[in-house]
């Protein structure tokens, strides 16, 4: 992720059959593979003004990946700590070169043939889900091929992972002429559920003063998303099954079935197969909606994609969204985004970026702009008071000690009676940069 221009998006570069990687500033972002004196080299160029033309070198020694700063002006950092010599990298480590963040992955579960270089510098309208993970990308590619079919798709994943976004993408790629209608099955009142789903005729019940088509008929010719389908009561499950089997609806109070043409997608964060086993969800309905299942991983399991999500957010902002300037991040803020666990997933990330961008105004988004919205959007934040929502006792002690010792980690460790590595882990956990206390 290029923090000075996050809208540029991310890229993925395979380290297979490579002896070293050279990273430095260039006029444009590029990746070139060459053989130099028998050494297989990947040369990455990034238009980062804070980066030196020859900034850092990655190499391998006995299977370990090492990063070495090659005399850069601003230095190279690993997980926020300056690398004074060759530093061994662990899986998931964050390397800071200039104002650009790189994530090192030691291995990925994907065939070697699918590990080519990919640059996400531009939006691709055909992408259902942008990802640098080749395994997830392959699953998305399979799902995309089903877009123009009428095959029912069941979308699984935690709340906030983007199931409705994928559903809208499937509708867009399907080229169906009708509308996309999203129905939150858990939000419909049980007493009126069937009337809202299937419509009603005038006089069907008290208050039915006119015919109403219902949500299913409103999606005729298009796509309906049955979100949180696991929350449907058994009686409504039976009625919905008829719609899926016969492609027709009988309005409440009506006698004649009405034909409908629609694509059905369903979504849930609950273990639907387990609900079927317990008898809490109809097995025949499960079979109808799950012809193809697609699971969206939680954001904490796809940290490498955070740069792509920040890029999508930045591209979607109006020119004056940040009081006249394009969105920018400090490297410390970028690291904080990558290191946070995101319990509420992509939805929480978007909310945090929205608040942090507003707080930063014309300035780059920094750690101080992220702390409050992260704390207030975390699941436990509802029980916190506004005054203490940002800090826990460990964080308060750590910040107080850093202030007293002007960011000297060794002195902080001695005062707290902890090892330097523990202090550094706390700092990464809370998104604290010791340089801000010097």
Residue, then its C-alpha position, 0 to 999 in steps of 0.5 A: x500500500x502506497x500511503x501517500x496515494x492509497x488510491x493506487x491500489x496494491x499489487x502481488x509479486x511472486x517470490x518463486x524462482x527469485x534470489x533477491x528483490x530490489x526495491x527503489x523509487x521509480x517514475x511509475x510502479x513497475x516490476x521487472x524480472x531479470x537475471x544479473x550475473x546469474x542472480x535471479x532478480x525481481x526489481x520493484x519500482x514505486x513512485x514514492x518520493x520518500x523512497x530512495x532509488x536503491x532503498x532495500x534488498x530482500x534475499x534468502x539465507x538457509x530458507x529465511x527471508x532477510x531484508x537489508x536497507x541499502x543506504x536509503x535516506x529514510x531507512x527501512x522498518x520492519x513492524x515499525x522498528x528500524x532495521x539497522x542490519x539484515x533482518x529476518x522476516x516472519x510470515x505476515x511481517x510489515x516492511x516499511x520502505x519510504x511511505x510504502x508498506x509491503x507485507x511478506x507472506x512465506x507461503x500461500x495455498x495456491x498452485x504455482x501456476x496461479x502465483x503470477x504478478x498482479x497489479x490492482x492499479x485500476x478498478x475492474x468492473x468484472x471483479x466480484x471481489x478484489x483480492x491478492x490471495x490467489x486461492x480466494x481469487x480462484x474461488x471468485x473466478x468460479x463464482x463469476x462464471x455462474x453470474x449469468x446462470x439462474x443457479x441459486x448461490x448461498x453466500x456465507x460469512x461473518x457479519x460485515x464481510x461483504x456478502x451483499x456487495x458480492x450479491x450486487x456484483x452477481x446481479x450486475x454481471x448477470x445482465x438481468x433487466x429487473x431490479x436487485x432487491x435485498x431482503x433482510x429476513x431477520x428484520x421482517x415482523x413475523x406476523x406480517x412476513x408472508x404478506x411483505x414477502x408474497x404480497x396481499x390482495x385488498x381486504x386480505x386482513x385489517x389494514x389491507x386497503x389495496x393490493x400490494x405486490x410484495x418483495x418477491x414480485x418486486x424483484x420480477x425479472x431481476x435478483x432477490x437476495x434473501x439476507x439472513x435466511x436462517x432467521x426465517x420461521x418454519x412456516x415462511x420457509x415452506x411458503x418460500x420453498x414453493x416460490x423456488x420450486x414453482x416460480x410462482x407466488x400466491x398473495x395473502x388472501x389470493x387464490x391464483x398463483x402469479x408467475x415470477x422470473x427471478x434469480x435467488x441468492x441467499x446469505x447468512x452468518x449462521x452455520x446453516x448446515x448445522x441448523x438443518x441437522x438440528x431441525x431448525x431449518x428445512x433440508x429441502x429449502x437448504x438444498x434449493x438455495x445452496x446449489x453453489x456455496x461461497x464463503x467470504x473469509x473474515x477481514x482478519x484472515x485476508x489482511x493483504x487485501x486491506x490495501x485494496x479496500x482502502x484504495x476502493x474507499x479512496x477512489x470513491x471519495x469526492x474531490x472535496x471529501x477531505x476538505x480539498x485534498x486526496x486521502x493520504x495516510x501516514x505509514x504508522x496509520x497504514x500499519x495500524x490498519x494492517x495489524x488491527x483484527x477488524x472484529x466487524x470486518x469490511x463494514x467496520x473498516x469503511x466506517x473507520x476510514x470515513x470518520x478518520x478522513x473527516x478528522x484528518x481534513x487536509x492532513x494525512x490520516x494518522x494513528x490519532x485519527x484512527x484510535x477513536x473510531x476503531x474503539x467506538x466501532x469495536x463490539x465491546x464499545x457499547x459498554x464503554x463510556x465516551x471518555x474511556x472508550x479509546x484506552x484500556x489500562x495497559x494502553x494507558x500505562x504504556x502511553x504514560x511511560x512512553x511520554x516520561x521516557x520520550x519514546x525510549x523503548x528500553x527505558x519503558x521496558x525497564x520501568x514496566x518490568x517487561x521485555x522489549x519484545x513485549x513492549x513492541x507487541x503492545x505498541x503494535x496492538x494499540x497502533x502506537x509509534x514511539x517516534x511520536x513521543x520524541 
